[in-house]
Amino acid sequence: MPFTEANFENAILHLVEALGYTRLYGPDIARDYRNPLYMEALTQSLPRVNPGMDAEALREALHKLTHVEHGELVSQNRRFMDWLQNGVEVSYQQGGETKNALVRLVDFAQVDNNAFHIINQWTVAGGETKRPDVIVFVNGLPLVVVELKSCARAETDFTDGYRQLKNYMREIPNLFIYNAFLIISDLTDSKAGTLTSGLDRFMDWKTVDGSYEETQYARYDVLFEGMLERSRLLDLLKNYLLYATDTPEGVKILAAYHQYFAVTKAVASTRVAAGTDGRAGVFWHTQGSGKSLSMVFYAHLLQAALDSPTLVVVTDRNDLDDQLYQQFAACEGFLRQTPVRAESREHLKALLAGRQANGVFFTTLQKFEETAECLSDRRNIVVMADEAHRSQYGLTERVGRDGKVMIGAALALRQNLPNATFIGFTGTPVALADRNTREVFGEYIDVYDMTQAVEDGATRPVYYESRVINLGLKEDVLRQIDATYELLALNADERDIERSKKELGTMESVLGAPETIDSLCRDIIAHYEENREHLLTGKAMVVAYSRPIAMAIYRRMLALRPGWAEKVKVVMTSGNNDEESWRPVIGSKAYKKELARRFKDNDDPMKIAIVVDMWLTGFDVPSLATMYVFKPMVGHNLMQAIARVNRVFRDKEGGLIVDYIGLARALKDAMNAYTNRDQKNYGEMNIAKTALPTFTEKLRVCRELFHRFDYAAFLSDACNDRQRADLIAAGINHVLGLPEEQKQLYLKEALLLHQAMTLCQSLVKRDQRMEAAYFEAIRVTLSRITGPRKISFREINRQINELLKQSIRSDGVINLFADKEESFSLFDPAFLEEIARMKGKNLAMELLRKLLSEQIELYKRTNLVQAEKFSERMARIMNAYRNGQITNAEVIDELRTMAEDIGDAHRSGESLGLSPEELAFYDAITKPEKVKDFYNNQQLCDMTRELTDELRKSRTIDWQKKESARAAMRMMVKRLLKKYKYPPEGLADAVKVVIAQCELWAEVT
């Protein structure tokens, strides 16, 4: 017996019920289906959650809840989330005067004061009537919608659950007004997200208690127990869900599991530190894993935990200060206060003066180094230092050669805020030898390393390709670059700084030489156009050694590619001594902000950003997959920079760093501070040693699976697009003729080949690139034809065309089926003839089988009898083929005939004057052949029309789920059939077929 979706649903209900929820069955609850709230629980809970509250205030809150102002779903949900987290503000009349009150919807302090329900099959009527699988209710509010898919059905999976939820949002948006978050599970994959989350932003929840020991793989029960444990759920609702307003429509964000547990630990550590030595610790979460948002969640939660402290957020660069400030500003509704940037030390002093609580202030470290004057001696100040170990050094004074006493940044900060509590946030690890950071902040609070982030799908791995040799740099220049790296690594002592300025000045002249810039730009352009331009959205970043060199690169690129004026832009700070010609290129602060918006827009023509320091930390463009580096960097500065390409986006395999400056040793040195498993998994990033061997191995496997199949012509320049399309079709036909296990092996290995190819394409020979493109075209097309997704010939053609354009740089239009551009119809005789004439009989057979199976599945929803006939017929044909009784050419003939018969069946109702809906009941009534011996055709048609009409009039929403409604429907059908003296004597089972068709009709209409 298969493990069905109903079995999985029952397992989830049992699991959540064990967490202390009351389990109910939706159809058993009498209610108005247009109202998605569980009103009985809501009306009972509001007085309990708000003891002593005036009844009129509660009625007003209830009215607001059930009459949310019209608007877009996201804006309605944002309003509801504010009510859920902060209470509903109401005005009401009492004794002739207006009173104001705040009605809470949930008691976040006392878990047991709330009503928790888990209800399955909760019908909601909106634009259409739908019945989601499972909904979690708190105090009658449908806060968590759960969509389940059976793991036993090959044709459905997690992605189908996502599409189903998106359809529900269009069909029954009234349910999602009250939604906190969504869960999708097919037992194998279980993930949570919000109503604005894309499929790639639904995330696993991998731990129940915050332990990261067993988090390589996700388990469905861990997600449900980890997120829906009652106190945990309330904590998530109150403190870990927010709307960010940095996009016009707003993005709803649910904390990932690593953020939840780390922030919870950070708040606990801060409470202890505030009463002891003021060192709350270091929060290390690898770049790209949402550190900035973790800081927002921390700031929000700390308000209640420490009785409204003042938060001072410290960075060491203006652009980083701006980026972090923008993140907090986008979440000010969640923070319940407006962040403020200190424009100067005096401004910061004024912000702190006279204040006893609250406030989120942003400042740079330099403002504390101006003087040792105390800005505030209050204890309830928490300093949040971003990238803590980059500049927060020095708790003692130093005397320079000129006798001047200098103080370290950490000491200056302590002198300015002597009683504050300090916490450090970083995306890169603190070196084992770095005692300064520990002295300032304390030990690690939480570590979320690169390996865990990649396993969780929070980030993508980063790979490395060396192109230094392409610049033709001489050996003495390379040695000078190595020396520069060493200086950068020691850049803390005053003498080292002076020495480095002299050395770096020499480097500027070497790396900025016109011939070097010309070689660099030619190679970047060639590498980009041949390997990266058509990958994802084509976004790339060039990191220049200095501002003059950035301008030189920009000008040379435009000289080589005059049409790239909108494609390439320079993003860097401006200076008072800049050449006049630079100003239009660099632009104002507002212009740079507009460039940031454009670079994040996947469809914008701006594709390449030339940067120096800006955008190398705290700037996220998920689709960015390529970084060309022409600047020495070391340690955490290097790791933060390359992490710009590690964000998750669609099917991005990883980010690629293209090195023109010799980063290899610096990368290895930087990795020494990472966890052991990070060093093991990502210590070697060079694609020549990682992706290229994988590519070579997978290419070998694919070749072996094509043994004795000649596709050599595909690799030739003389081969035209039509010939390539024919070879692709023939290749598909070859794979379809392989044993099933070899066919599946090909699909798997060809995908791995493609993934490796996206990283190492520049290292492979042309013939290998063409060969890989051929195997990929076959894989994509084959997966469209044989996979669960509905097939579209236009889509097949588009995919092949794109593959050829990207991999072969062809501009022709490829079509598997001659030059046919119009829509295809399965029931078009000309199309069926065209399929029959195809040389690839395996492909023709698979196409017809796929299309017919889809038609039968659709048919089953509306005409049970006909669908069963065609299903049985399909099974007989395919069994005969597998048993060797008929050839694939004969299968094609059989399937063509069957397609014609399905078309005739679709049209058969017209000759009887019946609609397709009525024809389904006619076929059910006349399934027993002997029926027509007892009735003439007119009587059968009359019976059919009356049955259809009666069903339409008396249909209720829960026929399929509510036994009483189902019984009433059966009685009505039997009564009507009895009127016509149906069924005839001896054909009692005929009624069962009619009833089955009626129930099926009720389910899908």
N, C-alpha and C positions, 0 to 999 in steps of 0.2 A: 504493500500500500504506500503510495507516494506521500512525502511530507509536503502538504499543500500550504498555501498562504493562510488558510483557516487554521491549520495546525500551528503555524508560526505565530499567528495572532493570539491564539490561546496560550502559547508558551509565554509570550510577553505579558499578557494579562496576569498570569500566575506570578511571574517574576515581580511585577510592580505592585501587585496586591500584597505580596510578602513584605513590601517596604512600608506598609501601613496605610495604603490607599483603600478606599471602598470601591469595589468593582461593580459596575452596572452595565446593563445591556440596553443600548439606545432605544430600540423599538418598544421596550416595555414602559417607557416614560411618556405619558401623555403631555403634549406641548405643541406650541406653534412653531412649525419648522422654519419659518422666516426669521425667527429669533434664535441665534446660535448659542445664547447664554443658557445655562442651567438655572432657570429662575428660582426654583424652589430652594436650591442650595444658596443662591446669592441673597435672596431676601431673608433667609435665616441667619446668614453669616454677618451681614452688615451691622445689625444691632450688637452682635457678640464682639465683633472687632472694634466697635465704637461704643463702649458702654456709657450710658448716660446721655448719648447724643439725641437731640430733639428729633422726633419722628418726621417732622417736616423737612429737616436737613437731609435725612436719609432718603426721603422720597425724591428730593431734588437731585441728589447724587445718582439715584437709580434712573431718573429721567435723563440725566446727562449721558449716562452709560448706554442707554437704549436708543438715544437720539444723537449719536455722534455727528457733528457737522459734516455736510457733504464735502467731497474733495477727492483727491487722489488717495489710493489706498495707503501709500507710504505716509502721507501727511496725517491721515486719520489714525494710523497705528502709532505715529510719533506722539500724537496727543494722548492716546490711551496709555502709552508707556510712561508718560509724565504722571498721569493719574495713578498708575500702578505703583510707581516708585515713590511718589511724593504726596499722594492723596488728591482728592477731588475738592476743589474750592467751590463752595456753594453759598448762595445768598437766599434767605428765606424770611418770611414774615412771622413775627411772634409778638403778640400783644400790641399790634399796630405799628411796630417798628421793625426796621430791616436788620437782620442779624447775619453775620458771616461765620462760616465754619469750614473746617478741613475734614472731610470724610475719608478715612483710610479704607482701602479695599482689601488689604492683607495685613495681618499682624506679624511683622517681621521679627518681633522680639520673642513671641511665644508661639512656637511651632504648633502646639496642640490646640491653639485657639482658632485654627483654620480648618476648613473642610477640604480634604483631598480625595478626588474621585478619578478613577480610570474607567473610561466608557468607550466601548467599541460600537461601531455602526451608528454613529450619531448623525442623523439626517439633517441637512441644511438646505433650505430653498433660497436661491438667489436668482441670478439670471437663468440658472438651471437648477435641478435638484440633484444633489450629490451626497455620498455617504462615505466620508473618510474612514480609514481603518480603525484608528485608535486616537482618542483625544484625552489629554491630562487636564483636569479641571482643578483650580484652586478657588474655593469660595464661589463656585458656579461660573468662573471665568475660564473659557477654553484656551489655556495659555500655551500648550504644547501639542502640536499636531504631528502624529506619527504615521508615516506611510510605510507599509511593509510589502515586500515582494518575496515570493517563494524561492528558496535556493535550489529547488528541485526542477524548476522550469528553465530550460536553456534559453528560451526566447525572451525572458525578462531578467532584469538585474537592477542594480542600484540606480543606474541612469534613467531607467523607466520610472522609478519612484520619484526622481527629481522632476521629470517632465509631467508626471501626474500632479504633483503639488503646484507646479506653475499653471497647469490647466485649471486646477481648483481655484487659484487666486483670481483667474479671469471669470470663472463660472459662479463661484460663491464667495466673492470678496468680503461679504459681511462677516464671515467666520474669521478672516485674517485681520480684521480691525483689532481683534482682541488677542492676537498671537504674540507670544514672547519669543519662542524659537521653534524650529522644526527638526524632526528626526527622521532619517531615512535608513531602513535596514533591510538587507536581504539575507541576514544571518552571517554571510561571509563578510560583507562591508556594512558597517554601521557608522553613520556620521551625523553631525548636527550643524545647523546653519540658521540663517535668518531669512526673512522674506525678500531681502535684497541680495542675498548671497548667490554668486554664480556657482555652477557645479564644482569648479575647482576650489571654491572657498568653503565647502562643507568639510568639516574636520573631524578626525577621530577623537574619542575621549578614551585615553589608554590606561587610566589608573583610578582606583576607587579611593585610595588613601594618600596619593601624592608621591608614592614611591615610583622611581623611574627604572627599577630593576628589570621589569618584565614588560617593556613597552615597545619591543621591536614589532610585535604584531598586535592588532586590535581585536578584542573579543566583544561580541554583541552585548553580553551580560554586563561587562565592565562599563560600557557606555550607559546603559539604563540604570544600573546601580550607582554609578559614579555621578550622574547628573540628576537623577530623580529621587535620590534619598531626600527625604522631606526638608530637612534643615539645609542641605546643600542646594536644593532647588530654590528655596527662599533667598539664600545668599546670592545665587546667580541672578535671580530676578531683580534684586535690590541693587547689587553692586557690580555686576559684571555684564551688563547689557547697556549699550548706549547708541545714540544716533550721532554721527559725525556730519557736520553741515558743510564740509569742504567741497561738496558737489551740489548742484542745484536741487536734485531730487532727494539728497540725503542718503547716507549709507548706514544701515543698522549693523552693529558689530556685537558679536558674542565672544567673550574671552575663550581662548583655547585652553585646554587642560593645563598646559605648562604655565600659562599666565595666571590662571586661577590659583594654583597651589603656590607658585612663587610669590605672588603679591600677598597672599594670606600670610606666608612666612615672613615677608618683609615688614608687614604691618606689626606682627607680633614682636619681631626683633627691634623695631623702632620704639615700641612701647617700653621695652626693657631698657634700651639705650637712653631714652629720655629721662629715666630715673637713675641712671648710673653714669657711665663715662662718655655718653654722647656718640658712641661709635655703633651705628646700626648695622654696618656690614657692606659687602659688595654684591650687587645683583648682576650676575654674568649670564646674559642670554645672547647667543650668537647673532650676528647681523642678519637682518631679514626676518627674524622670528617675532617681530612685533614689540620690540623693547619700548618704543615711544608710547604705544598704547598701554603697555604695562605700567608705565609711569603715570598715565592718566588714571587708570584703575586704582593705583596706589594712592594718588592724591585725593581721589574721591573717598576711598574707604578710610583714609587717615582722619578725615574730618570728624567722623563719629568716634573713631578709636582713641583719638587724643584730644577730644573736646575742642575742635576747631582751631588747630594750629595755623600759624602763618607759614607758607611754603615759599622758599627762595630757590628758584631753579637756576643753576649756574652752568654755563658753558664757557668754552675758551675761544670761540670764534663768532663773529657777528652773523655769518650765514647760517651756522648751526643753531645759534640763538633764535634766528628768524624761523627756521624750519620747525624747531621744537615748539616755539610759541604758536605757530600756525596750527600745529596738531592740537595743542591745548585749547586754543581759541575755537577750533571746530567742535570741541566737546564741551563748551561752556554750559550748555543746558544740563548736561549730566553732572558737571561739577557744581552747578548752582551758584557760580560766581564767575566774574569776568576776569581772565588773566590780564596782567598789566606788564608792559615792558618798561624797565627803568632806562631812561634815555641818558642818564648821567649818574655819577655818585650822589650828587645832591638830590636828584630825583628819587633815588633809592632810599636815601636817608629820610626824605619827606614821606615816602610811602610807609616806612616802618615807624616813624615818629607818632607817638600817642596811640598806636594801635595795640589792642590787647589780644586780638584773635582774627582768624580768617585772613584771606588775601593769598593770591598766587602771583608771585612777582618773578620776572625773568631778568637776568642780568649776566654780563660777562665777567669772567674772573679778573680782568684788568681793573675793574672799578674798585676792587678790594686792595689792590697793590699800590694805590695812589697814596694812602696814608694808613697809619695804624690806629686811627681814631675809631672808637667803638661806635658802631651804628645802632646797636640794640643789645641790651644785656638780658632780654627775656629768655625764659627756658622753653616756651612753647613755639619755638621756631625750628623748622626742619629744613636743612639744606639738602637739596637733591642735585648732586653733581653728575652731569652727563659725561660719558667717556672719562671716568674718574681718574684713571691712572695716566692719562695723557699729559696732564699739566698740574695736578694737585699735589705737588711735591714740596718738601722742605718745611720741617717744623723747627729748624734752628736758624740763627743768623749766620751769615758768611761775610768776611771782610775781603773786599777786592784789592787789587794791586795799588789802587789809588787811595787806599785807606777807608773807602766808603763802606758803611755797613749795609748789607743787602739781606732781605728776608725772603724766605721761600713763600710760594703762593699759599701753601697750606697754613703756614703760620699767620700770614696776612689775613686769611679768611677767619681763622680762630680769633685773632685780635679784634676784628670787626664785629664778630658775632660770638662772643666768648662762651655763652651758655647754650648754644644751639646744638641740635642733634644732626649728625652727618650720615648720609647714605650715598653710596656710589653706584651708578648704573654704567655698565659697559657692554659692548658687543664683542670685545676681544678679551682674552684672558689676561690676568695679572701675572707677570713673570714670577717664577719661584723666588728669584733673588730680589724682587721688588718689595722691600720692607716698608718703604715710604707710604705706599698706598694702604698697607695694613695698619700702619700707625695712625693714619688719618681716619680710615673708615672701618677697620676691623676685617674679619674673615669673610669668606663667601657665605651669602645667605642661600643662594640657589644657583646651580649650574645647569644650563640647557645648552648642550654643545652642538657642534656642527652635524655630527653623526645622527643625533636624535632628531634634529630639525629636518634633515633630509628624509629620514625614515618616516617622520610624521607627515611629510608633504608640506611642511611649513616653508621650506626653502628648497632650492635646487643646488646640486654640486657645481663647483667652479673648476674649469680646466684651463690649461696653459699651453700656448704655442709660441715657440721662439722664432723671431724673424730678424734677429740682430744681424745675421750674416747678409741679409738683403740690403742693408745700408752700406756695406763695404767699409765699416769702421776699422781703422788700423789697430794693431795690437796695443800700441801705447795709449790710444784713446780708451780702449776697453779697460786697461789697467787703471787709467785715471778715473773711470766710472766706478771701478771697485773701491778705489780710495775714497771716492765721494760717499759711497754707501757706508763705509766705516765712519766717516765724519758725521753722517746723519745719525748713525746709531749712538754716537757719543755726544750728541748735540745738547749738552746740559751745562758744561763748564764754559765760563766766559772766554777763556783762551781758545777753546775748541771752536766756539762760535766765530771768533775773529778769523781763525785759520780757515774755517769752512767758507766764509764769505770770499776770501781770496781765491780758494780753489774753485768754488762754484762760479766765480766770475770767469775763470778760464774755461770751464765746462760750457758756459753760455756761448762763448765764441766758437767752440768746437761743434756743439750740437746745433747751433743756429746758422752754421755756414750754408750758403745758398745751395751748394751741391748736395749737402746732407738733407736739407729740407726737401729738395726736389726728389731724391731717392725715396725718402720717407713717404711723401705724398703719392708718388707713383705706385709704390707697393701697397699702401693702404687702399687706394682706389681699386687696384687690381684684385686684392684680396676680398674687398667688400663686394664688388660687382660679381665676382665669380663664385663666391662662397656664402655670403651673409645677407646680401640685399633682399633676397626673396625668402629668407627664414623668418617666420612669424611676421612681425610688422616692419622688419628692416631697421629697427632702432639701434644705433651704435654711438659710442662715446670715444673721443680721442683725448687722452690726458697729455697735455703739453708740459715741457720742462719749465717754461716761464711765460709771462705775459707777452713779451716780444716774439717769442717762438710760436705762441698760439696764433698771433696775428700773421706771422709768416706762413704757417701751415694753412690758415684760412685763405690767404691771398693766392698761394700756389695751387690749392685745390680748385679754386674758382678759375684760375688760369687754365688748368688742365680740363676742367669740366664747367664751362661757362653757364650751362643750364642748371647748375646746382645752387643757384642763389637762395632758393627757398628750402633746399634740402639741408644745407650746412649753415650752422650758426655758431657764434662764439659766445661763451658764457663765462664772464670773469668780472672782477671788480674794476672800477675805474680809478685813476690817480690824477693828481693835479698836474703832473708833468707829462701826461700822455700826449702823444702826437695828435694834432687836430683831426687827422684822417681816421683815427681810431674811434672817435666819439660816436659817429653814426652806427658803427659796428657793435660797440659795447652797449650803448644806449643807457637809459635811465633805470632806476630801480623798478619802476612800473613795467618797463620793457622786458627786463629780465624775468619778472613775475609772469608776464605773458608768454615768454619763451618756455618757462617751466610748464605752463598749462598746455602749450602746443606739443611739447615733447612727451607729455603724459597721454596725449590724445593719439590713440593708435592709428587713426585715419588721417592725421595731419601730415602735410608734405614735409615738415621738418623731421629729418631722419637721423642726422649726425650732429652731435653737440661737441664742440671743441672746448675743453675746460682746463683749468690750471689747479685751483683748489676748490672752487665752488662746485657743489653737487657731488663731491666725493664722500660726504658723510650725510646721513639723515635724509637723502633724497631718493625716493622710490619710484621707479618706472618698471612695473612688472614685466612688460614685454622686452625690455632692454636685454639683449643676449650677447652683445659683443663690446669689448673695451680694448682699444688700441693704446698701449702705454708707451710714452716717450718721456718718462720722468723717473729718476731714481726715487724709490720709496722703501722704507723698512718697517719692520715690526707691526704695531697695531695700525699705523697710518696706511700701510700697504694692505693689510687685511680688510680694513674698513673700505678702502677704495675699491678693491676687486669685488667686494660683496654687493656692489651696485648691480651686478649681473646675476645674482643668485635668487631673485624673486620668482615666485610661482606664477606661471602664465600658460594656460592651455596645455599643449603637449610638449612644452619646452623641456628638452632633455637636460640642459645645464647651461651655464654661462661660459663664454670663452674669452680668456685674456690673451691678447696678441701682443707679444713682448718685443719691443725694439730697443731695449736698454740693458738687458741682461738681468732679469729679475730672479732667475732660478735659485741662486744661493740665498737671496733675501727671503724668498718664499719658504725655503727649507728652514732657515733660521727662525722665521716668524712662527712656524708651526711647532717649534720646540716647546712653546708655552701652552699648547693645547692639550686636551685630554689624550690619554694613551690611544683610545680607539679613534679619535680624530686623526692623530698622527699616522695610525695604521691605515685608515680608510682614505684619507685625503692628503697624506704627506707627499704623495707623488701625484702632481696635477698635470704633468706633461702629456699632451695627447699622443705624442709619439710613443709613449710607453703605456698608455691606458686605452684610449679610444682606437688607435690605429691597429694594434694587435687584435682587438675585438672585431673591428671591421674586416680584417683579413680572414679571420677564422669564420665569420658568418658568411662571407662571400664564398669561401670554399664549400661550406655546407649547402648553400643554395645552388652552386654549380653542380654538385654531386646529385642533387635532386632533379636536375635538368640533364642528367646523363643521356646521351644519344639524341637529345633535342637540339637542333641547330638554330641558334638565335644570333649567330655571328654578324649577320647583315645589319642588325640593330645598332651595332657599334660603329658602323661606317658612316663617314660624312656624306657618302653618296646616297644613303638611305633617306627617302622623303617621309613626310609625316604620315601619309596614307599607308606606306609600307610598314612603318613603325607600329601604327595602329593594328594592322593585320597581324604583325608578329606578337603584339600584346594579346590579342584575342586568341591566337594559336597557343601562346604560353599558358593562358588561363585554361584552355581546353586540355593541355598537357597535365596541369596540376589536378584538374578535376578527374582525370583518369588514373591518378595515383591511388594506392590504398589509403583508407581514411587516416591512419596514423601518420603516414608520410605527408598527406595534405595538411594536417594540423601542425606537423613539424615545420613545414615550409612557412606557414603563416606566422609562426612564432619566430623562426630564425630570420625571416625577411624583415620583420619589425625591428629586431635587435640590430640588423644590418643598417636599417634606415636611421635608427637612433645614433649609432656610432658614426654614421656618415655625416650627420648634421654637425658633428664636432670636428672631424678630421678631414673634411672634404678637400682642404687645401693641400694635404699631404699625399693624396692618392693620385695615381696616373689617370689620364683621360679615359682610357679604355675601362679601367676599374669604375670610374665615376659613371660612365654610360651603362655599364653592366649593372651597377647598383640601382640606377634609375629604372632600368628595365624590370628588375625584380620587384622594386617598390611599386611600379605601375600595376603589375600583376597582383601584388598583395592587396593594394587598395581596392582595385576593381573586384577582386575575388571576395573580399570581405563585404563589399556592398551587395554582391549577388547572393552569397550563401549565408550572410549574417542575419540577425533578427530584424535589422532596420529595413523599412520598406524601400524597395528598389526604385530608382528613377534613372532611366537611360540618360536623360539630360545630365543628371548628377555624375554618372559614370564618365560621360564624355568630358564634363568640366574637370573632374579630378585628373583624368589622363592628360588633358591639355595643360593643366597647371603643373603637373609633374614634369612634363616635357619642357615647358617654359623654364622651370626652375633648374632642372638638372641638365638640360641639353641646350637651353637657350633657343628654343624653336618658337616661332611666332604663329605657326599654322594652327588651324582648328582640327582637332582629331575627333573622329566619330567612328565608333565601333560598327555602326550600322549604316554604311554608305554615307550619303550626304543628307540624311534625313534630319531636319532640324525641328519639325513640329512635334507636338505631344504624341506619345505612343499610346495606342489602345490595344489591350490584350485581345479584344474581340474584333479587331480590324483584320479582315481576310488577307489584305495585302501584307500586313505586318507578319501574320502567321506564316505566309508563304516565304517571306524574307528570312524568318528564323529557320524554316525548313531548309533553305538553300545554304545556310552557313556551313562552312567547311568544318568548323569545330563542333562535332556532334555532342561532345561532353558539355561544352559551354551552352549550346542550344538547349540541350535537355535540362540543364540546371536552371537556366533562365525561365523556361516554361514551368518547370516544377515549382520554382520559387513564386512566380506570379500566380499560378493556379492555387497554391497553398494559401496565399494571402486572400485571394478571392473567396475560397471556401471558408476561411476563418471569418471573413466579413459576412458572408452569406449566413453562417451559423447564427449570427446575432439576430437575424430577421426571418430566416426560413430554415427551421430545424430539419425538416424532412428532406428538402433538396440538398442541404449541406451534408447530411449523413450519407446520402446516395453518392455524392461526388467524393466524399472522403474515402468511402469504401472502394470506390473505383480507382482513386489515386493509389491507395495502398496495394490493390491487386496489381496494378501496372508496375509499380516500383519493386514489389516482391518478385514478380516475374523477371524483371531485369536483373535483380541481384542474384536470382537462382540460375541465370544464364539461359532462360527460356526464350527471351527476345533480345534483339540487339538494341543499341542506343538509337539507331535510326528508326526502328519500329516503335520505340518508346516515344520518340518525337511525334510520329504519326498518331499514336494513341492520344498523346497529350493535346495535339492540335485538334483532334476530333472532340476531345473533352472540352477544350476552350470554346469551340463552336457550340457545343451543347449547353454550356453554362450561359453563353450569350443568348441562346434560344430560350433557356429557362427564365432569364431576366425579362424577356419580351413576351413570354407565354401568357401572362396575365392580360395583356392588351387585347388578345383575341376573345377573352372571356368578359372583357369590360371590367376587370378587377385591377385595383391598385396593387403595387408590390406588397404592401402591408396586408391587404385582403387575400392576395395570392398565397401568402404564407399559411393563413388559416384554411384556405381551400385545400392546399396540399396536405395539411394535417388531417382534415376531415376525410379526404379521399385516399389516404395512405393505404388502407386495406382495399385491395382491388375489387372485392365483392361489393363494396359500398355502392358502386355505380349500377349494380343490378337492382338496387332498391329505390334509387332516386334518379330523377332526370336531372340534366345539367342546370336547368333553371332553379330547381329546388335547392341544389347544392350551392349555387351562387347566392340565392336569397338567404340561406342559412349563414353563409360566410359573411355577408354584409351586415346582417343583424348582430352576429356575434362580435364583429369588429366594432360596430357602433356601441353596443352595450359595454364592452370592455373599456372603450374610450371614455364613456360617461361615468363609469363607476370606479375607474382606476384610483387607487390610493397609493401613497408614496411607498409604504412599507410592505407591499405584497410579498416581497422576497424575504423579508426579515421578521415580520410579525405574524405569528402563527394564526391569530384571530383574523387578520386581514386576508391571509392566504386561504383560510378555510371559507371565508365569505366569498372570495373570488371563485373558488371551486364550485361552491353551491350555485352561484349565479350562472356559471357556464353549464353545469349539469341541468339546471332548470330550463335554460334556453334550448339545449339539445333535446331534452325530453319533449319539448313542445313540437319538435320536428320528428319525434319518435326515433331519435338517434341515440345509441347505435342500433343497428338492426340486430335481431336475435343471433346469438352465436359470435358476435364481434364486440364483446364487452371491453376488451383491451383497447379498442379504438379510442375510447374517451381519454385514456392516459396520454396518448400522443397529443390530443387537442389541448389537454391541460398543460402539458409540458411546453407546447408552443405559446400558450397564453402567458405562462410564467416567464418564459424567455422574453416575450414581447414587453412585459411589464418591467423587466430588468433594464432593457436598453432604451426605452422611450422616455 
